[in-house]
Amino acid sequence: MRGTADSVSVVGVVGAGVIGASWSALFLAAGKAVDIYDPAPDAEAKTRAYVAQAWPSLEALDLVRPGASPDRLRFVPDAAAAVARAGFVQESVPERLPLKLETYRAIEPALPADTLVATSSSGLLLRDLQEGWQDPGRLILGHPFNPPHLIPLVELLGNERTEAGALDWAAAFYEACGKVTIRVRKEVPAHVANRLQAALWREAVHLVAEGVASVEDVDKAITAGPGLRWAVMGPHMLFSLGSGGLGIDGFCQRYRDSFHGWWQTMGTPLLTEQVAQSLAAGIAEEEAGRSFEALAAERDRKLIATQKALRDAGSL
């Protein structure tokens, strides 16, 4: 019988890349012990350094529970050992189907009864991933938005082979760790948030490639415009509020011709070498001599400040 989400004391993490390390920081902050495996020879050093760097951000977001400690991170010699005592498992190995299936075959015999495994996969389909299981009902999608320790979103997905109640249990577990969950009701490549992100970036690339605006100005158009609104409410609600009290149906009636016209002119660019070089040149100008580390730190500071402001406003 599966216990409550709060009863989980040990989380297994399989895969210690950027996503796995970020997940580990979050679970440790939530007061869990983390057993983690990754075959890379420098994985332990990199993960411990990542957790140490992430810890102040987690403290700033009030996500560190009393008694939580980064010292409860334990590296183990293989994937089976990472799940052997886990009440929940987050799998974040690279996005290669054969590797994921191999990983599942290795961990399933060692998995405690009733322990769920969530995959962080951003592009692979759950039904394909389930082929690596004798009991496919124990695998769900628990897809984060990078970096998981800072961005609250987790996309949850199951299907007809998923155990009854598994998604409800996983939602309670993630939310107890400070996450915000949504349900993906129909399986599509890249789920929900990445598809929305890809759609926006497609037009952003098109605008640059067509010479409509520079890379920097396209980025400014988001951060100083709709990006501010999207941090507060989603596009459907915002357009409903933009109706002057007529609701989303009234908004559609009023602006459908405008949107239909805009949609017809939007591009379908490809990330050719020429386009990539153009974007890289624009980014070099936007960076203005700042290092990768400095830009990442700026991103994290702004993410923390935004979330704290939204929490104070009761919006998150």
C-alpha positions in Angstrom: 0.0 0.0 0.0 1.5 3.3 -1.1 2.0 5.8 1.8 1.2 9.4 1.7 3.3 11.8 -0.3 4.7 13.4 2.9 5.8 10.0 4.1 8.6 9.7 1.4 11.9 10.0 3.2 14.2 8.9 0.3 14.1 9.9 -3.3 16.0 8.1 -6.0 17.4 10.1 -8.8 18.8 8.4 -11.9 20.8 10.7 -14.1 22.8 13.6 -12.7 23.0 16.0 -15.6 21.7 19.6 -15.1 18.1 18.4 -14.7 19.0 15.6 -12.3 21.2 17.8 -10.2 18.6 20.5 -10.0 15.9 17.9 -9.0 18.3 16.6 -6.3 18.7 20.1 -4.9 15.0 20.6 -4.7 14.3 17.2 -3.0 17.1 17.7 -0.5 15.6 21.1 0.3 12.3 19.4 0.9 13.9 17.4 3.7 14.4 14.2 1.7 17.5 12.1 1.4 18.6 11.6 -2.2 20.2 8.4 -3.6 21.6 9.3 -7.0 23.4 7.5 -9.8 25.1 8.7 -12.9 27.9 6.8 -14.7 30.0 9.9 -15.6 33.2 9.9 -13.6 32.8 13.6 -12.5 29.1 13.4 -11.8 29.4 13.4 -8.0 31.7 16.4 -7.9 29.5 18.4 -10.4 26.3 17.5 -8.6 27.5 18.4 -5.2 28.8 21.7 -6.6 25.4 22.4 -8.3 23.5 21.7 -5.1 25.8 24.0 -3.1 25.3 26.7 -5.6 21.5 26.2 -5.7 21.0 26.1 -1.9 21.0 29.9 -1.3 18.3 30.3 -4.0 16.2 27.6 -2.4 16.5 29.4 0.9 15.5 32.7 -0.7 12.4 31.0 -2.0 11.6 29.5 1.5 11.8 26.0 0.0 14.3 24.7 2.6 12.5 22.8 5.3 13.8 22.6 8.9 16.4 19.9 9.1 17.0 19.7 5.4 20.6 19.3 4.4 22.7 18.9 1.2 24.7 16.4 3.1 21.9 13.9 2.7 23.0 13.4 -1.0 24.4 9.9 -1.5 26.0 8.7 -4.7 25.6 5.0 -5.4 27.3 2.6 -7.7 24.5 1.7 -10.1 20.9 2.6 -11.1 19.4 -0.3 -9.1 21.0 1.0 -5.9 19.6 4.5 -6.5 16.0 3.1 -6.3 16.4 0.3 -3.8 15.2 2.3 -0.8 13.3 5.1 -2.6 9.7 6.1 -1.9 9.7 8.0 -5.2 12.1 8.0 -8.2 12.9 10.8 -10.7 14.6 9.5 -13.9 16.5 12.1 -15.9 18.9 10.1 -18.1 19.6 11.6 -21.6 16.8 11.7 -24.2 17.6 8.5 -26.0 14.9 5.9 -26.0 17.2 2.8 -25.9 19.1 4.2 -22.9 15.9 4.9 -21.0 14.5 1.5 -21.7 17.8 -0.1 -20.6 17.6 2.0 -17.4 14.1 0.9 -16.6 15.0 -2.8 -17.1 17.8 -2.3 -14.7 15.8 -0.6 -11.9 12.5 -2.4 -12.0 13.7 -5.5 -10.2 15.1 -3.4 -7.3 12.2 -1.0 -7.1 10.3 -1.2 -3.8 6.6 -2.2 -3.9 4.3 0.8 -4.8 7.2 3.2 -5.6 6.4 5.3 -8.6 9.0 6.4 -11.2 8.6 9.7 -13.0 10.5 10.5 -16.1 11.7 14.0 -16.8 11.5 13.3 -20.6 10.7 16.4 -22.6 10.2 14.8 -26.0 9.7 11.0 -25.8 6.2 9.5 -25.6 5.1 7.7 -22.4 3.7 4.8 -24.4 7.1 4.2 -25.9 8.9 4.5 -22.6 6.5 2.0 -21.0 7.9 -0.7 -23.3 10.9 -1.0 -20.9 8.6 -2.2 -18.1 7.1 -5.5 -16.9 4.6 -3.3 -14.9 4.2 -0.1 -17.0 1.6 1.3 -14.6 4.4 2.5 -12.3 5.9 4.9 -14.8 4.5 8.4 -15.3 5.6 11.6 -16.9 6.9 14.2 -14.4 8.4 16.8 -16.7 9.9 19.9 -15.2 10.8 23.3 -16.7 14.5 24.0 -16.4 15.9 24.6 -13.9 13.5 22.4 -11.7 14.7 23.9 -8.4 13.7 27.4 -9.5 10.8 27.0 -12.0 7.7 25.6 -10.2 6.0 23.8 -13.2 5.7 20.0 -13.4 3.7 18.5 -16.3 2.0 15.2 -15.3 0.9 12.6 -17.7 -0.4 9.1 -17.5 -2.4 6.8 -19.9 -4.7 3.8 -19.9 -1.8 1.7 -18.6 -1.0 4.0 -15.6 -2.0 2.9 -12.1 -5.2 4.4 -10.8 -4.5 7.3 -8.5 -0.8 7.5 -9.5 -1.1 11.1 -10.9 -3.0 12.3 -7.9 -0.3 10.9 -5.6 2.5 12.4 -7.7 0.8 15.8 -7.7 0.6 15.7 -3.9 4.3 14.7 -3.7 5.5 17.4 -6.1 3.3 20.1 -4.5 4.6 19.2 -1.1 8.1 20.0 -2.5 6.9 23.4 -3.7 6.0 22.6 -7.3 3.0 23.6 -9.4 1.5 20.7 -11.4 -0.7 20.5 -14.5 -2.2 17.5 -16.2 -1.4 16.7 -19.8 -4.7 15.1 -21.0 -3.5 13.9 -24.4 0.0 12.6 -25.3 1.7 14.9 -27.9 5.4 15.4 -28.5 6.9 18.0 -26.1 3.8 18.1 -23.9 2.4 21.6 -23.2 4.9 24.2 -22.0 7.6 23.3 -24.5 5.2 23.4 -27.4 4.1 26.9 -26.3 7.7 27.9 -25.9 8.6 26.5 -29.3 5.7 28.3 -31.0 6.8 31.6 -29.6 10.4 31.0 -30.5 9.5 30.0 -34.1 8.0 33.4 -34.7 10.9 35.1 -32.8 13.4 33.4 -35.1 11.2 34.3 -38.1 11.2 38.0 -37.2 15.0 38.0 -36.9 15.5 36.0 -40.1 13.2 38.4 -42.0 15.0 41.5 -40.7 11.9 42.7 -38.9 13.8 43.3 -35.6 17.1 42.4 -34.0 17.7 39.5 -31.6 18.0 42.0 -28.7 14.8 43.9 -29.6 12.8 40.7 -30.0 13.9 39.7 -26.5 13.0 43.1 -25.2 9.6 42.9 -26.8 8.9 39.9 -24.6 10.5 41.0 -21.3 9.1 44.5 -21.5 5.7 43.4 -22.9 3.7 40.2 -22.8 6.3 38.4 -20.7 5.4 40.6 -17.8 1.7 39.7 -18.2 2.4 36.0 -18.6 4.1 35.9 -15.3 0.8 37.0 -13.7 -1.8 35.2 -15.8 -2.0 32.9 -18.8 -2.9 34.0 -22.3 -6.6 32.9 -22.2 -7.3 34.7 -19.0 -5.4 37.8 -20.1 -7.3 38.0 -23.4 -10.6 37.5 -21.5 -9.6 40.5 -19.4 -8.7 42.4 -22.5 -12.3 42.0 -23.8 -13.6 45.0 -21.8 -15.9 42.7 -19.8 -17.2 40.7 -22.8 -15.3 37.5 -21.8 -13.1 35.3 -24.0 -16.0 34.6 -26.4 -16.5 38.3 -26.9 -12.7 38.8 -27.4 -12.8 36.1 -30.0 -15.7 37.7 -31.9 -14.0 41.1 -31.8 -10.5 40.1 -32.7 -10.8 36.9 -34.7 -10.2 38.6 -38.1 -7.1 40.3 -36.8 -5.6 37.1 -35.3 -6.5 35.1 -38.4 -4.6 37.6 -40.5 -1.6 37.6 -38.2 -1.5 33.8 -38.0 -1.4 33.6 -41.8 1.7 35.8 -42.0 3.7 33.9 -39.4 6.7 32.1 -40.6 8.0 28.5 -40.4 11.7 29.0 -40.2 14.3 26.3 -40.0 17.4 26.5 -37.8 19.8 26.5 -40.7 23.5 27.3 -40.2 22.9 30.8 -41.5 20.0 31.4 -39.1 22.0 30.0 -36.2 24.9 32.3 -37.0 22.6 35.3 -37.2 21.1 34.4 -33.8 24.6 33.9 -32.3 25.7 37.3 -33.6 22.7 38.9 -32.0 23.2 37.2 -28.7 26.8 38.3 -28.7 25.6 41.9 -28.9 23.0 41.3 -26.2 25.5 39.7 -23.8 27.5 43.0 -23.8 30.6 41.2 -22.5 28.9 39.4 -19.7 29.9 35.8 -19.0 27.7 32.8 -19.2 27.9 32.5 -15.4 27.0 36.1 -14.9 24.0 35.8 -17.2 22.8 32.6 -15.5 23.1 34.3 -12.1 21.1 37.3 -13.4 18.4 34.9 -14.6 18.2 33.2 -11.3 18.1 36.4 -9.3 15.2 37.7 -11.4 13.4 34.4 -11.2 13.6 34.4 -7.4 12.5 38.0 -7.2 9.6 37.4 -9.5 8.4 34.4 -7.6 8.7 36.2 -4.3 6.7 39.1 -5.6 4.0 36.8 -7.0 3.8 35.0 -3.7 3.4 38.2 -1.8 0.6 39.1 -4.2 -1.1 35.8 -3.7 -0.6 34.8 -7.3 1.7 31.7 -6.9 
